[in-house]
Amino acid sequence: MSTLLIPAKLCFGVRCSRWVTMHGWGFNVNADLNYFNNIIPCGIQNKAVTSLNKELGVSEVNLAEVKQN
């Protein structure tokens, strides 16, 4: 078993409204990360936004394989 430590963000959000909680998370697979240059995602500075294809060092990840696993 191996562990991949990524010095970037895993986005997880929580919202509470009228006694109802909502949550979600983001997992970038083949994302164009240039859009994130104009914002500070989640209000967290000094951390990069990343994607699976960037961390694996490939131009594109097969989405069917991601869905399968």
WOZITA-V25374 format. One record per residue. N is the residue number from 0. RES is the residue in one small letter. SS is DSSP state (H for helix, E for strand, L for the rest). OMEGA is omega as a letter, one per 20 degrees, with the letter a starting at -180 (* if undefined). D_LAST is the distance of its C-alpha to the last C-alpha in Angstrom with 2 decimals. Layout:
BEGIN
N_RES_SS_OMEGA_D_LAST, N_RES_SS_OMEGA_D_LAST
END
This chain:
BEGIN
0_m_L_r_15.41, 1_s_L_r_15.82, 2_t_L_r_16.18, 3_l_L_r_16.24, 4_l_L_a_19.09, 5_i_L_r_19.46, 6_p_L_a_22.97, 7_a_E_a_22.02, 8_k_L_r_21.28, 9_l_L_a_18.53, 10_c_E_r_20.04, 11_f_E_a_20.53, 12_g_E_r_23.41, 13_v_E_r_25.60, 14_r_E_r_28.53, 15_c_E_r_31.20, 16_s_E_r_33.65, 17_r_L_r_36.11, 18_w_L_r_34.61, 19_v_E_r_31.14, 20_t_E_r_28.23, 21_m_E_r_25.38, 22_h_E_r_22.42, 23_g_E_r_19.43, 24_w_E_a_17.45, 25_g_E_r_16.61, 26_f_L_a_13.75, 27_n_L_r_15.18, 28_v_L_r_13.12, 29_n_L_a_16.01, 30_a_L_r_18.80, 31_d_L_a_22.49, 32_l_H_r_23.39, 33_n_H_r_27.10, 34_y_H_a_27.32, 35_f_H_r_26.83, 36_n_H_a_29.99, 37_n_H_a_32.18, 38_i_L_r_30.99, 39_i_L_a_30.27, 40_p_H_r_26.95, 41_c_H_a_27.22, 42_g_H_a_30.66, 43_i_L_r_29.41, 44_q_L_r_31.32, 45_n_L_r_30.85, 46_k_L_a_27.04, 47_a_E_r_25.16, 48_v_L_a_22.44, 49_t_L_r_19.58, 50_s_L_a_16.47, 51_l_H_a_13.41, 52_n_H_r_15.28, 53_k_H_a_18.39, 54_e_H_r_17.07, 55_l_H_r_15.62, 56_g_L_r_18.96, 57_v_L_a_17.96, 58_s_L_a_19.44, 59_e_L_r_16.39, 60_v_L_r_12.61, 61_n_L_a_11.28, 62_l_H_r_10.01, 63_a_H_r_8.72, 64_e_H_r_6.24, 65_v_H_r_5.38, 66_k_H_a_5.59, 67_q_H_a_3.79, 68_n_L_*_0.00
END
